Amino acid sequence: MKSEWKVTSNIINGEKMYAVYRILDTSELDHSGNREHYGEFTPDREAAVRLAAKLNREDKKKLCPRCGEAKEEFAVTWGWAQCFDCSVELRKKEGEGRGKEC
Ligand SMILES: [Zn+2]
């Protein structure tokens, strides 16, 4: 699975530069081919930290709180609380519950 967004620093032309990245597969070693970068290097560390925090917040919104998997794109667009599978399951359960009450 992917890691959270983090900030990395690099000396470029004698200046310390920062960038936002995450590990694509946390079960593998951290090497350049296993990293996803977001945006460009910036000398502003605070900006990079803020960007990483923002991306992590947005990623959490896209995760289903019930099963922890990523929600489908349309589920995110429509503002569903859960992923499609969980929504279907929950709806079924609701239906069953109502059936018993009647
Ligand atoms: Zn789910």
Boltz pocket constraint, residues with backbone or C-beta under 6 A from the ligand:
constraints:
  - pocket:
      binder: B
      contacts: [[A, 64], [A, 65], [A, 66], [A, 67], [A, 68], [A, 69], [A, 82], [A, 83], [A, 84], [A, 85], [A, 86], [A, 87]]
      max_distance: 6.0
